[in-house]
Amino acid sequence: TKEGAESALERVLTKHAAMRLAERESHVTTRMVSAALRKGEVYYDPKNGTLNYILRSGFASGKDLLVSINPFTGKIITVISGRDLARSRMRRLR
């Protein structure tokens, strides 16, 4: 169910990620985060040691959504919206 998926997602949010999501509540929803995890391009960021899921043009404005995950804990570290979020240091995995 939708509620079950959202509560499962909330269990894997770090405190920082929950705060970032709350700051962006008007335009980033837990459903969008789930979509980024399902459909986004996956990059490894060696500087931060994270897996970044980037959903290109995930917003009506054309902005991208980045969801950063700690690969060891599986917890969501942060959520960022913007343009050109993939940095040259990141290595695309899929």
Buried (B, 14 or more C-beta within 10 A) or exposed (E): EEEEEBEEBBEBBBEBBEEBBEEBEEEBEBEBBBBBBEEBBBBBBEEBEBBBBBBBEBBEEEBBBBBBBBEEEEBBBBBBBEEEBBEEEBEEEE
